[in-house]
Every structure is written in C-alpha cells, then in structure tokens.
Amino acid sequence: MVKAVPSILHPLACSPRSSPTLTFQASSARVVLLESEQFLKELTRFLQKCWLSASVFITLKKYDGRTKPIPRKGSVEGFEPSDNKCLLRATDGKKKISTVVSSKEVNKFQVACSSLLRANMDGLKKRDKKSQSKKSKAAQ
C-alpha cells in the first residue's frame, strides 16, 4: 500500500528552498489473506528462511466473519454471525500472512499444521534447567 503524502505537510520531505512536491511512502508489511494450503506453503517458507537467525510469530483467535468494528452506540443491524471460524496469522517481522479456517476444516488443518511445525522446529535450543532454578530461588 503506497500513501501519497504532500511534502508541505511532511517536514522531512522538503527543504526550505525546494518547491512543494508529492512524495510517496511505502507503508509497512500488509497482511495477505490466503487459502489454507497456500498458508501452509508460505508458513513452510517462513520457517525454513528463519530457521537459524530469526523468529516466526504465529497467532490464532476466534473469528466471526465481521470485517468492520462494532459501533459504540446503537445496535448491530444486519449482521448474523456465521459458523465458528479460526483466524491464523503468521509473521517473520517483515511479511505477514493469514488464513481463515472454518469449523468443518479445523481437524484436517490442525493435523497438517502440527506436522509442519514439528518438522521445522528442530532448531530450538533446550533451556538450562539449573540456571532457571537458580533464578527462581534468587527471586524468592
């Protein structure tokens, strides 16, 4: 998404002697809504790319199909929530992807996603239990 910002309103975009021009600023990473199979493929790419050096963040939450915020005053008219859905998002800090999984496809998607995560999480480091116990004793 590219936003047009007039340089008159943006103090860093023009010097005092330059004429007013139109500058473009690219916004940060956009969220891309994908189908579940495409989401798993992109998630695989994220995990392989970030295997040693970076992190991948995965979040999920209940999704009712609403795309607009609930108004503060007045009633919600004309919105009937559909069946229960799950919204999954993943990001590597630069690129964001997401998918919506319906309640009918949850079991199939969960099996595929869990096997994908197990296969790509072999680069994790084990925590040192001795140092954790020392920290907890020091905190008490």
C-alpha positions as CSV (number, residue, x, y, z in Angstrom):
1,M,0.0,0.0,0.0
2,V,1.5,3.3,-1.0
3,K,0.4,6.5,0.6
4,A,0.8,9.9,-1.0
5,V,2.0,12.5,1.4
6,P,2.3,16.1,0.3
7,S,5.7,17.4,1.2
8,I,4.3,20.6,2.6
9,L,2.7,18.7,5.4
10,H,5.7,16.4,5.8
11,P,8.6,18.5,7.2
12,L,11.3,15.9,6.4
13,A,10.4,15.6,2.8
14,C,11.3,19.0,1.6
15,S,14.0,21.6,2.4
16,P,13.1,25.3,2.9
17,R,14.2,26.2,-0.7
18,S,12.6,23.3,-2.6
19,S,9.3,23.6,-4.2
20,P,6.3,21.6,-2.9
21,T,6.3,18.1,-4.4
22,L,4.4,14.9,-3.9
23,T,6.4,12.1,-2.2
24,F,5.4,8.5,-1.7
25,Q,6.0,6.5,1.4
26,A,5.5,2.7,1.4
27,S,3.7,1.5,4.4
28,S,4.8,-1.4,6.5
29,A,4.0,-5.0,5.6
30,R,0.5,-5.8,4.6
31,V,-1.4,-8.8,5.8
32,V,-2.1,-11.2,2.9
33,L,-5.2,-13.4,3.3
34,L,-4.5,-16.9,1.8
35,E,-6.3,-20.2,1.4
36,S,-5.3,-22.8,3.9
37,E,-3.0,-24.8,1.6
38,Q,-1.2,-21.6,0.4
39,F,-0.9,-20.5,4.0
40,L,0.9,-23.8,4.9
41,K,3.2,-23.4,2.0
42,E,4.1,-19.8,2.9
43,L,4.5,-20.9,6.6
44,T,6.9,-23.5,5.5
45,R,9.0,-20.9,3.6
46,F,8.9,-18.6,6.7
47,L,10.2,-21.5,9.0
48,Q,12.9,-22.5,6.6
49,K,14.1,-19.0,6.0
50,C,14.1,-18.1,9.7
51,W,15.5,-21.5,10.9
52,L,18.7,-20.2,12.5
53,S,18.7,-16.5,12.5
54,A,15.2,-15.1,13.1
55,S,11.8,-15.8,14.7
56,V,8.4,-16.6,13.3
57,F,5.3,-15.5,15.2
58,I,2.1,-17.4,14.9
59,T,-1.2,-16.3,16.4
60,L,-4.7,-17.6,16.2
61,K,-8.0,-16.4,17.5
62,K,-11.8,-16.9,17.1
63,Y,-13.2,-15.2,14.1
64,D,-16.9,-14.5,13.5
65,G,-16.6,-13.1,9.9
66,R,-17.1,-9.5,10.9
67,T,-14.9,-7.1,8.9
68,K,-16.0,-3.8,10.4
69,P,-15.8,-2.7,14.0
70,I,-18.9,-2.9,16.3
71,P,-20.4,0.6,16.6
72,R,-20.3,2.0,20.2
73,K,-23.8,3.4,20.1
74,G,-26.8,1.8,18.5
75,S,-27.5,-1.8,17.7
76,V,-25.7,-4.1,15.3
77,E,-28.2,-4.4,12.5
78,G,-28.0,-6.8,9.6
79,F,-25.1,-8.9,10.9
80,E,-25.6,-12.6,11.5
81,P,-22.5,-14.4,12.7
82,S,-21.7,-17.4,10.5
83,D,-20.3,-20.7,11.8
84,N,-17.3,-20.6,14.1
85,K,-14.0,-19.9,12.3
86,C,-10.4,-19.6,13.3
87,L,-8.1,-16.8,12.1
88,L,-4.5,-17.7,11.9
89,R,-1.7,-15.1,11.4
90,A,2.0,-15.6,10.9
91,T,4.8,-13.1,10.5
92,D,8.5,-13.1,10.3
93,G,8.7,-9.4,11.2
94,K,8.7,-8.2,7.6
95,K,6.0,-10.2,5.8
96,K,2.6,-11.1,7.2
97,I,0.2,-13.9,6.1
98,S,-3.1,-15.0,7.4
99,T,-5.9,-17.5,6.7
100,V,-9.4,-18.2,8.0
101,V,-10.2,-21.9,8.7
102,S,-13.9,-22.9,9.1
103,S,-15.0,-25.3,11.8
104,K,-15.5,-28.1,9.2
105,E,-11.8,-27.9,8.1
106,V,-10.2,-27.5,11.6
107,N,-9.2,-31.1,12.1
108,K,-7.6,-31.5,8.7
109,F,-5.8,-28.2,9.0
110,Q,-4.7,-28.9,12.6
111,V,-3.1,-32.2,11.6
112,A,-1.3,-30.6,8.6
113,C,-0.1,-27.6,10.6
114,S,1.1,-29.6,13.6
115,S,3.1,-32.0,11.4
116,L,4.6,-28.9,9.6
117,L,5.6,-27.3,12.9
118,R,7.1,-30.5,14.3
119,A,9.2,-31.0,11.1
120,N,10.5,-27.4,11.2
121,M,11.1,-26.9,14.9
122,D,14.3,-29.0,15.2
123,G,16.4,-25.8,15.5
124,L,15.1,-25.0,19.0
125,K,17.5,-24.7,21.9
126,K,16.9,-26.5,25.2
127,R,16.7,-24.4,28.3
128,D,19.2,-24.9,31.0
129,K,17.1,-26.2,34.0
130,K,19.9,-25.4,36.5
131,S,20.1,-21.8,35.7
132,Q,16.3,-21.5,35.8
133,S,16.1,-23.0,39.3
134,K,18.8,-20.5,40.5
135,K,16.9,-17.6,39.1
136,S,13.7,-18.7,40.8
137,K,15.5,-19.2,44.1
138,A,17.0,-15.7,43.8
139,A,13.6,-14.2,43.1
140,Q,12.1,-15.7,46.3
